[in-house]
Amino acid sequence: MLAREAIEEAALRLFHERGYENTSIEDIAEAVVMSPRTFFRYFASKEDVVFASWQEIVDTVVVFLSQLPQDTSLYAILNAVLDHISTIFQARQERSLIMYQVVTTTPALIPPYLYLITSLEQIIHTIIIQRWNTQQDDQHMMLAIATTITSFRVTLQSWLQDGAEGDLLASVHETMERLRDGLFS
């Protein structure tokens, strides 16, 4: 696991310094004193390195959701998930900021970034359907999940645009309060 983290940190630093397109896998491998072949044992591509943290977050959300009580409301589920994700981003403040800067300055990375976010919506939806016997209709549930995740993305982006300063969790709570009255009442 340490080699994977070292690769991710070195790659993000190089992407930030040189630009994504101007950084080769050979450059990343050299920065962590390994061969390009060894790099490929950990990551399939440069893109995979950029989004490694997002994939880890998605994986933790799956585990997190499985631990919530069965009688949790949809609003409480989504609020808890956002608290969980926000705490991770806040703890990885510098890495999150660099990843955001790399993605937003590399047009080719925006579609996979948006795909990861929408796939999180689908994963949450699937788990809720499987685990909770909710009385809400599916379209309303999907709308609530998509709106919540989109609101989180906008709040996260605002926090990152401000240099990852301030309390992300407090900003997310404020966003969820705004949503609660309109979407979950």
NORKA-V610111 format. One record per backbone hydrogen bond with DSSP energy under -1.0 kcal/mol. NH is the residue of the N-H (numbers start at 1). CO is the residue of the C=O. Records with the same first field share a line. If there is no record, write none. Layout:
NH->CO, CO
This chain:
5->1
6->2
7->3
8->4
9->5
10->6
11->7
12->8
13->9
14->10
15->11
16->12
17->13
18->14
19->15
23->20
28->24
29->25
30->26
31->27
32->28
33->30
34->29
39->35
40->36
41->38
42->39
43->39
49->45
50->46
51->47
52->49
55->51
56->52
57->53
58->54
59->55
60->56
61->57
62->58
63->59
64->60
65->61
66->62
67->64
68->65
72->69
77->73
78->74
79->75
80->76
81->77
82->78
83->79
84->80
85->81
86->82
87->83
88->84
89->85
90->86
91->87
92->88
93->90
96->92
97->93
98->94
99->95
100->96
101->97
102->98
103->99
104->100
105->101
106->103
109->106
113->109
114->110
115->111
116->112
117->113
118->114
119->115
120->116
121->117
122->118
123->119
124->120
125->121
126->122
127->123
128->124
129->125
130->126
131->127
132->128
134->132
141->137
142->138
143->139
144->140
145->141
146->142
147->143
148->144
149->145
150->146
151->147
152->148
153->149
154->150
155->151
156->152
157->153
158->154
159->155
160->156
161->157
162->158
163->160
164->159
171->167
172->168
173->169
174->170
175->171
176->172
177->173
178->174
179->175
180->176
181->177
183->179
184->180
